[in-house]
Amino acid sequence: MDPFGLFCTGALLACGLYWFVCLLGPAEQKGKRAVDLSGGSISAEKVQDNYKQYWSFFRQPKEIETAEKVPDFVDTFYNLVTDIYEWGWGQSFHFSPSIRGKSHRDATRLHEEMAVDLIEVKPGDRVLDVGCGVGGPMRAIATHSRANVVGITINEYQVNRARLHNKKAGLDSLCEVVCGNFLEMPFKDNTFDGAYSIEATCHAPKLEEVYAEVFRVLKPGSLYLSYEWVTTDKYRGDNPEHVEVIQGIEIGDALPGLRNYKDIAEVAKKVGFQVVKEKDLAKPPALPWWTRLKMGRIAYWRNHILVTVLAAIGIAPKGTVDVHEMLFKTADYLTRGGDSGIFSPMHMILLRKPQVPPTQS
């Protein structure tokens, strides 16, 4: 091939690569770049080993159900996936109903603002974010309500990321992040004016334990809202396809086991909460929450190719490709769960801690 032909071929390849990575859809989301992908608090040379360790939990299902094993299991998971989530999804690690005329980012923000509106907090109130991740919801809620939000996450890497984002957003005076287990929170009784959890308590081996902790730290009369991951009334345990989808979601999202929607209110009442409202926000007339996964298939493949190249040349840790592939497969299970209606990631329950009864004289 003559020099001119080589030049034209090179230019064509460069333009194609630029279109694929840059114009087809942003590969980076708000501060996390592909070249910065890591294994969280795990050193680069141990990412692949930790990925294998994560999968070993599922070869011993009884281990997953043991409360003392779950924190390490969940911590490992979020070390592996946090950068990929933030790079390809954004800083809010959850779903929301699609809204006509609104971007996914706007729909996510409105979903978060609704949570704090329902718990009726005022500017200056102290609010608990149970399982805050890197703090996307926390920042939206603090901006919207002007409440002081305290987030807790078990993953130290997420704590550091959240604090960095809070400072960049100028919200570190309103947002505090604590590293800890939400099954044993380092807060005094009757501390918070309200609390919320957005698709986080699904990681608890027993929902009763995390609800009891939230109940303990809330002030009497305060409200707690949770968006729960559940199987719906359409799920059939004797249907092999249903079982495959739910198990795929559990494995790909570090879940000890998905709960049935009927169990949520019963658990809340058992620990002392009053149920104010309960509703599956994924049901019609809400627009499908899983369309974001369907529309992102081309972006997933583009990102997967990019991760593969970065891992091959040593920029991304070995094992990153495996983790990204696992999340790609999980997206398919989530889509199938949404399409069939057997799974919802936003079963909303609003609870109140009763007022202390008057003292008898």
ZALUM-843525 format. One line per field, with one value per atom (N, C-alpha, C): residue number from 0; y, x, z. Coordinates in steps of 0.1 Angstrom, whole numbers, plus 5000, padded with zeros to 4 digits. Example, Ala and Ser with C-alpha at 12.3 -4.5 7.8 and 13.67 -1.06 7.14 Angstrom:
2
resi <- c(0|0|0|1|1|1) $
Y <- c(4943|4955|4967|4978|4989|5000) $
X <- c(5132|5123|5132|5128|5137|5129) $
Z <- c(5078|5078|5078|5071|5071|5079) $
//
This chain:
361
resi <- c(0|0|0|1|1|1|2|2|2|3|3|3|4|4|4|5|5|5|6|6|6|7|7|7|8|8|8|9|9|9|10|10|10|11|11|11|12|12|12|13|13|13|14|14|14|15|15|15|16|16|16|17|17|17|18|18|18|19|19|19|20|20|20|21|21|21|22|22|22|23|23|23|24|24|24|25|25|25|26|26|26|27|27|27|28|28|28|29|29|29|30|30|30|31|31|31|32|32|32|33|33|33|34|34|34|35|35|35|36|36|36|37|37|37|38|38|38|39|39|39|40|40|40|41|41|41|42|42|42|43|43|43|44|44|44|45|45|45|46|46|46|47|47|47|48|48|48|49|49|49|50|50|50|51|51|51|52|52|52|53|53|53|54|54|54|55|55|55|56|56|56|57|57|57|58|58|58|59|59|59|60|60|60|61|61|61|62|62|62|63|63|63|64|64|64|65|65|65|66|66|66|67|67|67|68|68|68|69|69|69|70|70|70|71|71|71|72|72|72|73|73|73|74|74|74|75|75|75|76|76|76|77|77|77|78|78|78|79|79|79|80|80|80|81|81|81|82|82|82|83|83|83|84|84|84|85|85|85|86|86|86|87|87|87|88|88|88|89|89|89|90|90|90|91|91|91|92|92|92|93|93|93|94|94|94|95|95|95|96|96|96|97|97|97|98|98|98|99|99|99|100|100|100|101|101|101|102|102|102|103|103|103|104|104|104|105|105|105|106|106|106|107|107|107|108|108|108|109|109|109|110|110|110|111|111|111|112|112|112|113|113|113|114|114|114|115|115|115|116|116|116|117|117|117|118|118|118|119|119|119|120|120|120|121|121|121|122|122|122|123|123|123|124|124|124|125|125|125|126|126|126|127|127|127|128|128|128|129|129|129|130|130|130|131|131|131|132|132|132|133|133|133|134|134|134|135|135|135|136|136|136|137|137|137|138|138|138|139|139|139|140|140|140|141|141|141|142|142|142|143|143|143|144|144|144|145|145|145|146|146|146|147|147|147|148|148|148|149|149|149|150|150|150|151|151|151|152|152|152|153|153|153|154|154|154|155|155|155|156|156|156|157|157|157|158|158|158|159|159|159|160|160|160|161|161|161|162|162|162|163|163|163|164|164|164|165|165|165|166|166|166|167|167|167|168|168|168|169|169|169|170|170|170|171|171|171|172|172|172|173|173|173|174|174|174|175|175|175|176|176|176|177|177|177|178|178|178|179|179|179|180|180|180|181|181|181|182|182|182|183|183|183|184|184|184|185|185|185|186|186|186|187|187|187|188|188|188|189|189|189|190|190|190|191|191|191|192|192|192|193|193|193|194|194|194|195|195|195|196|196|196|197|197|197|198|198|198|199|199|199|200|200|200|201|201|201|202|202|202|203|203|203|204|204|204|205|205|205|206|206|206|207|207|207|208|208|208|209|209|209|210|210|210|211|211|211|212|212|212|213|213|213|214|214|214|215|215|215|216|216|216|217|217|217|218|218|218|219|219|219|220|220|220|221|221|221|222|222|222|223|223|223|224|224|224|225|225|225|226|226|226|227|227|227|228|228|228|229|229|229|230|230|230|231|231|231|232|232|232|233|233|233|234|234|234|235|235|235|236|236|236|237|237|237|238|238|238|239|239|239|240|240|240|241|241|241|242|242|242|243|243|243|244|244|244|245|245|245|246|246|246|247|247|247|248|248|248|249|249|249|250|250|250|251|251|251|252|252|252|253|253|253|254|254|254|255|255|255|256|256|256|257|257|257|258|258|258|259|259|259|260|260|260|261|261|261|262|262|262|263|263|263|264|264|264|265|265|265|266|266|266|267|267|267|268|268|268|269|269|269|270|270|270|271|271|271|272|272|272|273|273|273|274|274|274|275|275|275|276|276|276|277|277|277|278|278|278|279|279|279|280|280|280|281|281|281|282|282|282|283|283|283|284|284|284|285|285|285|286|286|286|287|287|287|288|288|288|289|289|289|290|290|290|291|291|291|292|292|292|293|293|293|294|294|294|295|295|295|296|296|296|297|297|297|298|298|298|299|299|299|300|300|300|301|301|301|302|302|302|303|303|303|304|304|304|305|305|305|306|306|306|307|307|307|308|308|308|309|309|309|310|310|310|311|311|311|312|312|312|313|313|313|314|314|314|315|315|315|316|316|316|317|317|317|318|318|318|319|319|319|320|320|320|321|321|321|322|322|322|323|323|323|324|324|324|325|325|325|326|326|326|327|327|327|328|328|328|329|329|329|330|330|330|331|331|331|332|332|332|333|333|333|334|334|334|335|335|335|336|336|336|337|337|337|338|338|338|339|339|339|340|340|340|341|341|341|342|342|342|343|343|343|344|344|344|345|345|345|346|346|346|347|347|347|348|348|348|349|349|349|350|350|350|351|351|351|352|352|352|353|353|353|354|354|354|355|355|355|356|356|356|357|357|357|358|358|358|359|359|359|360|360|360) $
Y <- c(4988|5000|5012|5022|5034|5043|5053|5061|5068|5073|5080|5070|5058|5048|5045|5044|5041|5053|5065|5077|5077|5074|5074|5063|5051|5040|5044|5050|5054|5065|5074|5085|5080|5070|5064|5056|5049|5041|5051|5062|5071|5078|5082|5088|5078|5065|5055|5053|5053|5051|5063|5075|5087|5086|5082|5082|5071|5059|5048|5051|5058|5060|5074|5084|5097|5102|5099|5105|5096|5083|5073|5074|5079|5081|5083|5091|5094|5081|5078|5067|5070|5083|5087|5094|5092|5099|5107|5120|5129|5126|5125|5125|5112|5101|5088|5084|5083|5080|5065|5060|5046|5043|5052|5050|5050|5054|5054|5042|5033|5021|5014|5010|5003|4992|4986|4976|4982|4995|5001|5000|4995|4993|4981|4973|4961|4966|4961|4964|4958|4964|4961|4946|4941|4927|4917|4921|4912|4912|4921|4922|4909|4902|4890|4879|4878|4869|4872|4885|4888|4886|4887|4883|4868|4860|4846|4843|4851|4849|4853|4863|4867|4855|4849|4838|4826|4825|4813|4814|4826|4827|4819|4819|4813|4798|4793|4778|4773|4782|4778|4787|4784|4793|4795|4785|4787|4798|4800|4810|4824|4826|4838|4842|4832|4835|4837|4836|4838|4853|4859|4874|4878|4871|4876|4875|4867|4866|4876|4881|4891|4904|4910|4923|4922|4911|4909|4907|4899|4896|4908|4917|4929|4939|4940|4949|4945|4932|4927|4931|4929|4933|4948|4956|4971|4976|4969|4972|4969|4958|4953|4962|4967|4973|4988|4994|5008|5017|5015|5024|5021|5009|5006|5012|5011|5017|5032|5038|5053|5057|5050|5053|5051|5040|5038|5041|5044|5047|5060|5065|5077|5075|5085|5085|5080|5077|5072|5058|5048|5034|5028|5033|5028|5031|5025|5027|5038|5041|5050|5049|5052|5050|5060|5056|5065|5076|5088|5099|5105|5106|5112|5126|5129|5142|5145|5135|5138|5128|5133|5125|5115|5104|5095|5102|5111|5118|5126|5133|5141|5131|5120|5110|5105|5102|5098|5108|5121|5131|5133|5132|5134|5122|5110|5098|5100|5106|5108|5119|5130|5141|5136|5127|5122|5115|5108|5101|5111|5121|5131|5139|5142|5149|5140|5127|5118|5117|5119|5118|5131|5141|5154|5161|5161|5167|5182|5190|5205|5208|5220|5225|5224|5219|5218|5205|5197|5184|5175|5164|5155|5142|5138|5127|5116|5103|5092|5086|5084|5077|5063|5053|5039|5032|5031|5025|5035|5045|5057|5056|5045|5044|5055|5060|5072|5085|5085|5097|5104|5099|5106|5110|5101|5105|5115|5113|5122|5136|5138|5152|5158|5150|5155|5159|5150|5152|5164|5166|5177|5190|5190|5202|5206|5196|5198|5202|5196|5198|5207|5209|5217|5210|5197|5189|5185|5182|5176|5161|5156|5141|5134|5123|5115|5101|5098|5085|5075|5062|5051|5041|5036|5026|5017|5004|4995|4995|5002|5001|5014|5012|5024|5032|5025|5032|5041|5036|5045|5057|5055|5066|5077|5073|5083|5090|5082|5087|5097|5094|5102|5115|5115|5127|5136|5130|5138|5145|5137|5143|5154|5152|5162|5175|5174|5186|5193|5185|5191|5198|5193|5199|5210|5213|5223|5220|5207|5202|5195|5196|5189|5194|5206|5211|5205|5200|5194|5178|5173|5158|5152|5143|5135|5121|5114|5100|5092|5081|5072|5059|5053|5039|5030|5021|5012|5002|4993|4983|4987|4988|4993|4983|4971|4962|4965|4973|4977|4992|5001|5015|5022|5030|5037|5050|5050|5062|5059|5069|5068|5066|5061|5060|5074|5074|5086|5098|5096|5106|5114|5107|5113|5117|5128|5134|5126|5118|5110|5101|5092|5082|5077|5073|5067|5057|5047|5038|5036|5037|5036|5024|5013|5001|4996|4997|4993|4981|4981|4971|4957|4956|4942|4934|4941|4934|4929|4932|4926|4912|4903|4889|4888|4896|4896|4911|4913|4927|4932|4923|4927|4934|4929|4935|4949|4952|4966|4975|4970|4979|4982|4972|4974|4985|4985|4995|5009|5010|5023|5027|5018|5022|5027|5021|5025|5039|5043|5056|5067|5064|5075|5081|5094|5100|5095|5094|5091|5100|5095|5103|5105|5101|5104|5093|5096|5088|5081|5069|5062|5057|5060|5055|5046|5034|5025|5021|5021|5015|5001|4991|4977|4969|4960|4950|4938|4934|4924|4915|4903|4895|4899|4900|4905|4893|4897|4887|4878|4883|4875|4864|4864|4855|4841|4830|4817|4808|4803|4796|4782|4778|4765|4768|4780|4783|4784|4775|4775|4788|4794|4807|4818|4819|4828|4826|4814|4811|4815|4812|4816|4831|4839|4853|4859|4854|4859|4855|4843|4839|4847|4850|4858|4872|4878|4891|4890|4880|4878|4877|4868|4866|4878|4885|4897|4909|4909|4921|4919|4908|4905|4905|4897|4897|4883|4884|4871|4863|4870|4864|4875|4875|4885|4881|4892|4889|4891|4885|4887|4900|4907|4920|4919|4907|4906|4907|4904|4903|4916|4926|4939|4946|4947|4954|4946|4932|4924|4925|4926|4928|4942|4952|4965|4966|4960|4960|4952|4941|4933|4941|4950|4958|4970|4973|4984|4995|4995|5006|5005|5017|5018|5020|5013|5014|5026|5036|5048|5046|5040|5039|5028|5021|5010|5010|5010|5010|5006|4998|4994|5005|5013|5024|5019|5006|5001|4997|4996|4992|5003|4999|5009|5018|5031|5037|5042|5038|5042|5036|5044|5038|5029|5020|5010|5016|5010|5015|5008|4996|4989|4993|5003|5008|5014|5019|5024|5013|5001|4990|4986|4985|4981|4991|5004|5015|5016|5010|5011|4999|4990|4978|4981|4991|4995|5001|5009|5015|5004|4994|4983|4977|4973|4967|4976|4989|4998|4999|5000|5000|4987|4976|4963|4962|4967|4967|4976|4987|4997|4991|4985|4978|4967|4959|4948|4953|4964|4970|4976|4983|4989|4978|4967|4956|4949|4948|4941|4949|4962|4970|4974|4969|4971|4983|4991|5003|5000|4991|4986|4973|4970|4958|4945|4934|4921|4918|4913|4910|4920|4932|4942|4937|4931|4925|4915|4907|4897|4904|4914|4921|4928|4935|4942|4932|4920|4910|4905|4903|4899|4909|4922|4932|4933|4930|4930|4919|4907|4896|4899|4906|4909|4919|4928|4938|4930|4919|4911|4905|4900|4894|4904|4916|4927|4931|4932|4935|4925|4912|4901|4901|4905|4906|4917|4928|4940|4937|4931|4928|4918|4908|4898|4903|4913|4918|4910|4901|4893|4899|4910|4917|4932|4938|4953|4958|4968|4974|4986|4989|5001|4999|4988|4987|4996|5007|5017|5015|5016|5015|5027|5034|5046|5042|5044|5039|5050|5049|5059|5052|5058|5053|5060|5052|5058|5068|5077|5086|5078|5083|5076|5078|5068|5069|5078|5086|5095|5087|5093|5087|5087|5075|5074|5081|5089|5095|5087) $
X <- c(5009|5000|5009|5005|5014|5012|5021|5020|5007|5001|4988|4977|4978|4968|4969|4981|4984|4978|4981|4976|4961|4955|4940|4934|4940|4936|4937|4949|4951|4942|4939|4930|4916|4912|4899|4897|4908|4907|4907|4914|4914|4901|4895|4881|4871|4873|4863|4865|4877|4879|4874|4876|4871|4856|4849|4834|4829|4836|4832|4833|4844|4846|4840|4841|4837|4823|4820|4807|4795|4798|4787|4780|4787|4782|4794|4792|4804|4808|4821|4826|4828|4830|4832|4820|4817|4806|4811|4812|4814|4826|4838|4850|4857|4851|4859|4861|4874|4878|4882|4881|4884|4899|4908|4922|4924|4914|4915|4908|4903|4897|4906|4901|4909|4901|4907|4900|4896|4893|4890|4902|4899|4910|4918|4915|4923|4934|4947|4958|4956|4962|4959|4963|4974|4978|4969|4960|4951|4936|4933|4920|4914|4922|4917|4915|4924|4922|4910|4907|4895|4882|4883|4872|4869|4879|4877|4872|4877|4872|4857|4853|4839|4830|4834|4826|4827|4837|4837|4826|4821|4810|4798|4796|4784|4786|4798|4799|4797|4795|4791|4780|4768|4756|4753|4756|4753|4762|4774|4783|4777|4770|4764|4753|4746|4735|4740|4753|4758|4762|4756|4757|4771|4780|4794|4802|4797|4804|4800|4788|4782|4790|4794|4802|4814|4822|4834|4830|4819|4814|4810|4802|4797|4809|4818|4829|4838|4840|4848|4841|4828|4820|4821|4820|4821|4835|4845|4858|4860|4854|4855|4847|4835|4826|4825|4829|4827|4831|4844|4849|4841|4838|4831|4817|4810|4797|4798|4807|4808|4812|4821|4825|4814|4806|4797|4782|4780|4766|4764|4774|4772|4774|4772|4774|4763|4751|4740|4738|4741|4741|4727|4717|4704|4696|4684|4675|4664|4656|4645|4635|4623|4613|4617|4616|4618|4607|4610|4600|4601|4590|4590|4595|4604|4609|4620|4624|4635|4646|4658|4670|4671|4679|4681|4686|4695|4701|4690|4681|4670|4660|4657|4648|4654|4667|4673|4673|4675|4675|4661|4651|4637|4633|4638|4636|4642|4654|4661|4654|4650|4643|4630|4623|4610|4612|4624|4627|4627|4634|4636|4623|4615|4603|4593|4593|4584|4587|4600|4603|4602|4599|4594|4605|4617|4628|4629|4634|4635|4650|4653|4667|4673|4685|4692|4689|4679|4677|4688|4690|4701|4694|4699|4693|4703|4699|4708|4706|4716|4716|4722|4713|4717|4722|4736|4742|4744|4753|4753|4761|4769|4778|4787|4789|4798|4791|4778|4771|4763|4760|4752|4738|4731|4718|4720|4730|4733|4734|4741|4744|4731|4723|4711|4701|4701|4691|4696|4708|4713|4711|4713|4710|4695|4687|4672|4666|4671|4664|4672|4685|4694|4695|4692|4694|4708|4713|4726|4725|4732|4730|4743|4741|4752|4750|4760|4759|4768|4764|4773|4774|4786|4789|4800|4799|4809|4822|4822|4834|4842|4855|4864|4867|4868|4871|4859|4847|4835|4835|4839|4840|4849|4860|4870|4865|4858|4852|4841|4833|4821|4826|4837|4842|4848|4855|4861|4850|4839|4828|4821|4819|4813|4820|4833|4842|4841|4842|4841|4828|4817|4804|4801|4811|4809|4798|4797|4786|4792|4805|4811|4807|4801|4795|4782|4775|4762|4762|4773|4774|4785|4782|4793|4792|4803|4804|4812|4806|4811|4813|4825|4827|4822|4813|4808|4797|4793|4784|4770|4760|4747|4739|4745|4739|4744|4754|4760|4765|4755|4759|4765|4776|4783|4776|4763|4755|4747|4745|4737|4722|4715|4700|4694|4683|4674|4682|4690|4700|4695|4687|4684|4669|4667|4654|4647|4654|4648|4659|4655|4664|4659|4668|4663|4674|4670|4679|4674|4683|4680|4687|4679|4684|4697|4697|4709|4707|4696|4693|4692|4691|4691|4704|4714|4727|4727|4717|4716|4712|4719|4715|4701|4697|4684|4679|4668|4663|4659|4655|4651|4663|4675|4686|4689|4689|4691|4680|4667|4656|4656|4660|4661|4672|4683|4693|4688|4681|4675|4665|4657|4647|4654|4665|4672|4677|4683|4690|4680|4668|4658|4652|4649|4642|4627|4620|4606|4598|4589|4581|4587|4599|4606|4603|4605|4601|4614|4612|4622|4616|4623|4619|4629|4625|4634|4629|4637|4635|4641|4632|4637|4637|4647|4647|4639|4629|4620|4616|4612|4604|4589|4582|4568|4558|4546|4535|4535|4543|4543|4554|4563|4574|4568|4573|4569|4582|4583|4595|4596|4585|4585|4587|4590|4593|4608|4614|4629|4635|4628|4633|4632|4622|4621|4632|4635|4646|4659|4661|4674|4676|4666|4667|4670|4663|4665|4679|4683|4696|4707|4705|4715|4716|4705|4705|4712|4710|4716|4731|4736|4750|4757|4751|4757|4757|4749|4748|4751|4757|4762|4750|4740|4728|4727|4726|4724|4712|4702|4689|4678|4672|4661|4649|4642|4630|4617|4607|4594|4588|4580|4575|4566|4560|4550|4558|4571|4578|4582|4583|4589|4582|4568|4561|4560|4560|4559|4572|4583|4596|4596|4592|4591|4583|4571|4562|4569|4576|4582|4592|4599|4609|4603|4590|4584|4579|4582|4578|4563|4557|4543|4545|4537|4537|4528|4534|4527|4522|4531|4527|4536|4530|4538|4533|4543|4539|4551|4548|4559|4559|4570|4571|4574|4577|4580|4567|4556|4544|4538|4530|4523|4514|4512|4516|4531|4539|4553|4559|4568|4574|4586|4590|4599|4613|4618|4630|4642|4639|4650|4653|4646|4650|4664|4668|4682|4692|4689|4698|4698|4686|4684|4691|4689|4694|4709|4715|4729|4737|4731|4738|4750|4749|4760|4771|4767|4777|4784|4777|4783|4794|4791|4801|4813|4810|4821|4830|4823|4831|4839|4833|4839|4852|4851|4863|4874|4869|4879|4886|4878|4883|4893|4890|4898|4912|4911|4924|4932|4926|4933|4939|4932|4937|4949|4948|4958|4971|4970|4983|4987|4980|4984|4980|4971|4966|4955|4946|4935|4940|4937|4941|4936|4943|4938|4926|4916|4904|4893|4897|4887|4877|4883|4875|4864|4869|4860|4848|4852|4841|4832|4837|4828|4819|4824|4816|4805|4808|4798|4787|4791|4780|4772|4778|4771|4760|4764|4755|4744|4747|4738|4727|4732|4722|4712|4716|4706|4696|4700|4691|4682|4687|4679|4668|4672|4663|4652|4656|4646|4636|4642|4633|4623|4628|4619|4608|4613|4604|4592|4596|4587|4578|4583|4576|4578|4587|4589|4599|4605|4615|4612|4614|4613|4625|4632|4642|4637|4624|4620|4606|4606|4594|4595|4587|4589|4580|4587|4580|4583|4573|4575|4571|4580|4577|4579|4572|4574|4577|4587|4590|4580|4572|4562|4567|4559|4563|4564|4572|4573|4560|4554|4541|4543|4533|4534|4537|4545|4548|4536|4534|4523|4527|4518|4521|4516) $
Z <- c(5000|5000|5000|4992|4991|5003|5005|5017|5019|5007|5008|5013|5008|5012|5027|5032|5046|5055|5050|5057|5058|5047|5047|5056|5056|5064|5079|5082|5096|5101|5092|5095|5097|5089|5090|5103|5107|5119|5131|5130|5141|5143|5132|5132|5138|5133|5138|5153|5158|5172|5180|5175|5182|5182|5171|5171|5181|5181|5190|5204|5208|5222|5227|5219|5224|5219|5207|5202|5204|5204|5206|5219|5229|5243|5252|5262|5271|5279|5278|5286|5300|5303|5317|5322|5335|5342|5353|5352|5363|5371|5365|5373|5373|5368|5368|5354|5350|5336|5335|5323|5321|5325|5322|5326|5341|5349|5363|5370|5362|5368|5377|5389|5398|5405|5415|5423|5437|5437|5450|5460|5471|5482|5479|5469|5466|5457|5460|5451|5437|5427|5413|5411|5417|5414|5421|5430|5437|5432|5422|5418|5413|5404|5399|5410|5419|5430|5439|5441|5448|5441|5427|5419|5421|5421|5423|5437|5446|5460|5461|5454|5454|5449|5438|5432|5441|5450|5459|5469|5472|5481|5476|5463|5457|5456|5458|5458|5472|5482|5495|5500|5495|5497|5512|5521|5535|5541|5535|5540|5538|5526|5523|5533|5538|5547|5561|5564|5577|5579|5589|5591|5591|5598|5600|5587|5577|5565|5555|5556|5546|5544|5555|5554|5545|5547|5538|5524|5522|5509|5501|5508|5502|5500|5509|5508|5496|5494|5483|5470|5469|5457|5454|5464|5460|5458|5463|5458|5444|5439|5425|5416|5420|5410|5411|5422|5424|5412|5408|5397|5384|5381|5369|5370|5381|5383|5380|5387|5386|5372|5366|5352|5342|5343|5332|5336|5349|5353|5359|5367|5374|5389|5397|5412|5420|5414|5421|5416|5425|5422|5424|5416|5418|5405|5405|5394|5397|5387|5389|5377|5379|5368|5357|5344|5333|5333|5329|5328|5315|5308|5294|5294|5285|5284|5294|5302|5312|5309|5311|5310|5321|5320|5331|5343|5341|5353|5360|5353|5359|5366|5360|5366|5379|5379|5391|5402|5399|5409|5415|5406|5411|5420|5417|5425|5439|5440|5452|5460|5454|5461|5466|5460|5465|5478|5479|5492|5504|5502|5513|5515|5505|5507|5515|5513|5520|5535|5538|5553|5560|5552|5558|5567|5562|5570|5566|5576|5574|5572|5567|5567|5581|5582|5595|5602|5598|5604|5601|5609|5607|5602|5590|5582|5580|5581|5579|5565|5557|5545|5547|5547|5551|5539|5537|5526|5515|5517|5508|5496|5494|5482|5481|5469|5467|5469|5473|5478|5468|5456|5447|5452|5458|5464|5476|5484|5495|5490|5480|5475|5469|5462|5456|5468|5478|5489|5498|5500|5508|5500|5487|5479|5480|5478|5477|5491|5502|5515|5524|5521|5530|5544|5545|5557|5558|5570|5572|5570|5560|5557|5562|5569|5573|5566|5558|5551|5557|5557|5561|5550|5548|5539|5544|5541|5547|5539|5528|5519|5520|5525|5528|5515|5504|5491|5487|5490|5487|5496|5509|5518|5512|5508|5502|5490|5481|5469|5472|5481|5485|5491|5500|5506|5495|5485|5474|5466|5463|5455|5463|5476|5485|5485|5486|5486|5472|5461|5448|5446|5451|5450|5459|5469|5479|5489|5491|5501|5513|5515|5526|5540|5540|5553|5556|5545|5547|5547|5541|5539|5547|5555|5563|5559|5558|5554|5565|5569|5579|5574|5577|5573|5584|5580|5591|5585|5593|5590|5594|5585|5589|5598|5600|5610|5624|5625|5638|5637|5636|5633|5645|5643|5654|5658|5660|5663|5676|5684|5696|5693|5703|5702|5699|5692|5691|5686|5675|5670|5658|5649|5636|5635|5627|5625|5613|5606|5595|5589|5581|5575|5562|5553|5541|5536|5528|5522|5507|5498|5484|5478|5477|5471|5478|5491|5499|5508|5515|5525|5519|5506|5500|5503|5507|5510|5525|5533|5546|5546|5554|5554|5560|5570|5576|5576|5569|5569|5583|5591|5605|5612|5610|5617|5613|5600|5596|5600|5599|5603|5618|5626|5640|5643|5636|5638|5634|5623|5619|5629|5634|5644|5657|5661|5673|5672|5660|5659|5655|5651|5648|5661|5660|5671|5670|5682|5682|5673|5665|5656|5643|5641|5628|5618|5605|5594|5587|5582|5575|5562|5551|5538|5532|5526|5520|5506|5496|5483|5483|5483|5485|5472|5470|5459|5464|5455|5459|5447|5450|5440|5442|5431|5431|5431|5430|5430|5417|5407|5395|5396|5406|5407|5411|5404|5407|5410|5422|5425|5418|5412|5405|5390|5386|5372|5370|5363|5362|5356|5347|5341|5352|5360|5370|5380|5384|5393|5388|5375|5369|5369|5366|5366|5379|5389|5403|5408|5406|5410|5403|5390|5383|5389|5393|5399|5413|5420|5433|5432|5423|5421|5416|5406|5400|5409|5420|5428|5443|5446|5460|5470|5466|5475|5482|5495|5503|5499|5493|5488|5487|5476|5474|5482|5487|5496|5488|5492|5486|5491|5482|5486|5498|5501|5512|5525|5525|5538|5544|5535|5539|5551|5549|5560|5573|5571|5583|5591|5585|5592|5599|5592|5598|5610|5610|5621|5633|5629|5640|5648|5642|5650|5656|5654|5661|5652|5639|5630|5628|5625|5620|5605|5597|5582|5578|5572|5568|5553|5545|5531|5525|5515|5508|5494|5484|5470|5462|5452|5442|5431|5432|5422|5408|5406|5393|5385|5392|5385|5377|5366|5358|5367|5364|5351|5350|5360|5359|5347|5340|5328|5332|5324|5328|5332|5344|5349|5341|5335|5329|5314|5309|5296|5295|5306|5306|5303|5308|5305|5291|5285|5271|5262|5265|5256|5257|5267|5269|5264|5256|5251|5243|5234|5225|5234|5243|5252|5261|5265|5273|5265|5252|5244|5241|5239|5237|5249|5261|5273|5275|5272|5274|5265|5253|5244|5250|5255|5260|5273|5282|5294|5290|5280|5276|5271|5263|5258|5269|5279|5290|5299|5301|5309|5302|5288|5280|5281|5281|5281|5295|5305|5319|5326|5320|5326|5337|5333|5342|5348|5360|5367|5360|5361|5356|5365|5358|5366|5363|5358|5355|5344|5334|5323|5328|5337|5343|5351|5358|5366|5357|5346|5337|5330|5326|5319|5329|5342|5351|5352|5352|5353|5341|5329|5316|5317|5322|5322|5333|5344|5354|5348|5340|5333|5325|5319|5312|5321|5332|5342|5348|5350|5355|5345|5333|5322|5321|5321|5321|5333|5344|5356|5355|5349|5347|5337|5325|5314|5319|5326|5331|5343|5349|5361|5374|5374|5386|5396|5392|5401|5401|5412|5413|5422|5418|5426|5434|5434|5440|5447|5455|5463|5475|5475|5484|5497|5509|5521|5530|5535|5544|5558|5568|5581|5591|5603|5613|5626|5633|5647|5656|5664|5672|5682|5686|5697|5710|5719|5732|5739|5745|5752|5764|5768|5779|5792|5801|5813|5823|5829|5838|5851|5857|5870|5881) $
//
